[in-house]
Amino acid sequence: MTVTVPADVERAPRLDVERVRADFPILTREVNGSPLVYLDSAATSQKPTPVLDRLDAFYRLHNANVHRGVHVLAEEATEAYESARRTLAAFLNVADPAEVVFTKGSTEAINLVAYALSNAAAARPGSPYAEYSVGPGDEICITEMEHHSNIVPWQLLCERTGATLRWLPITDAGRLDLTDLETLVNERTRLLAFVHQSNILGTVNSVSPLVERARTVGALTLLDASQSVPHRGIDVQALGVDLAVLTGHKMCGPTGVGALWGRREVLEALPPVQGGGEMITTVSMAGSTYAPLPHKFEAGTPPIAQAVGLAAACDYLSGIGMDAIREHERDLTSYTLDRLAEVAGVRVIGPTTSSSRGGAVSFTLDGIHPHDVGQLLDARGIAVRVGHHCAKPVCDRFGVAAVTRASSYLYTTRGEIDALVDGIEHVRRFFA
C-alpha cells in the first residue's frame, strides 16, 4: 500500500520503530499466550527504559523533599525538580519556566483554572484578582468533543457562579462546526476551552480561528493538549493560547504528573486555589501573602519524582524527534483507516482520512457490543479500550452507547494493525 503525503507536508526522517520498541520492556510480554499488541496509548502510554532508569535513580540516590532544605539530598532533589520544570518549558517552547505549574495531570490543571476563576468571583471589592471574576450573565464556551475533564469543571464553575455554559457542536464528519462561532463566542464569553486533538474522534482542531475569535471578544483561551503534546508536540507561543494543559502519562512519562502552562500575566492575575506550605511568602494569624509563580499554585509537597520522570520523557521524545513521531503516526493512521475499511460492518466514528487527524481510531462493529469486541481481542493479546472514553456527549452525538478504540504511538507497527484487523474478523466469525 502507498500512503500519499500532502504536498505541503515535508517528510520527516523515518522513525526506526524496531529500535524504539527495544526501549520499552513491557512490549516483550505475552498476554494470553500471544505477543502483546498494545493499542491503548490514548489512555496511557508505555514507559521507555530511560524514564524508568531516571525514576529509579532519583528514588535510590536523591530522594528528599524540595525547597528550603539545606542538606545535600534536599538541594539535589530541588535542582532535579526545577530542572524538570525547565526541561518541560523548553519542550513547549516556553521562555519563562515560572509559567509552568506542575499538577497531577490535565484534569487537575483544568480544575485549577476553574476554581481560580470562581475564587476570583468571590474576591473582595478592590482585590487584584477581580479581573477574571465570573458571575451571572457571563458565559463559558467549550466544544461538544471534549473529554469529561474539560466539561464537568466548567459545569461546576457555572453552578458556583451563575454563569452559563455554551458549546460548539460537531459535524457528521467528526469536525468542529464553526458556523455559529461568532454567536457562541461573544462579548459575554469569559473563557473558551477546547481540545487540540480529540481522544475519541482523533480530530485535530485548528487553533487559530478559535483564538482569533476569543481575542476579538476579550475571552481567555484554554487548550487541552493532553493528546497533542505526546503525538505532535506543541509550541504554545506559536499557538497563541492563554493557557494549556498536558498530562505526563500519555507522553511516556509517569502517572500522577502533568502541567498547566499559562501566560505570566494571566497566572499572576488568578488567585490561588489550594492553601498550605510552599505557596506562601509569609503567614501570620492575621493573614498570609502568596509566593510568586509558579509556587503560588503548588501547595504542599509536589510530585517530585514524577516531574523528574516527565523530564526524562521529554528528553526521550526530543531525542527521537517529534517530527519523526508525527510522520510515523500519520502513515500508521492512514494504514489503520484503510485496513478497517476492508472489514464488513465496521463504522469509524470520526474523520475517515488522516488529514488533521491523530492515531486514536474509534469504531463500532455491527450487532456486536464493544465490550465483547474488547474481550475477544484481549484473548488474542490485543489491548484496546472500550466504552465512551470519558466523552459521552460525542457518543450521544453519533448515536452510539460505546465504541472500541485502537490508539497507536511511536512504538506501534503495521503488523500490530494487521493483528487488530485479523482479531476483528475473528470477532465477526465468533458472532456469525
Summary of the structure (lengths in Angstrom):
residues: 432
radius of gyration: 22.3
end to end distance: 29.5
largest distance: 73.5
contacts: 1492
relative contact order: 0.17
helix: 42%
strand: 18%
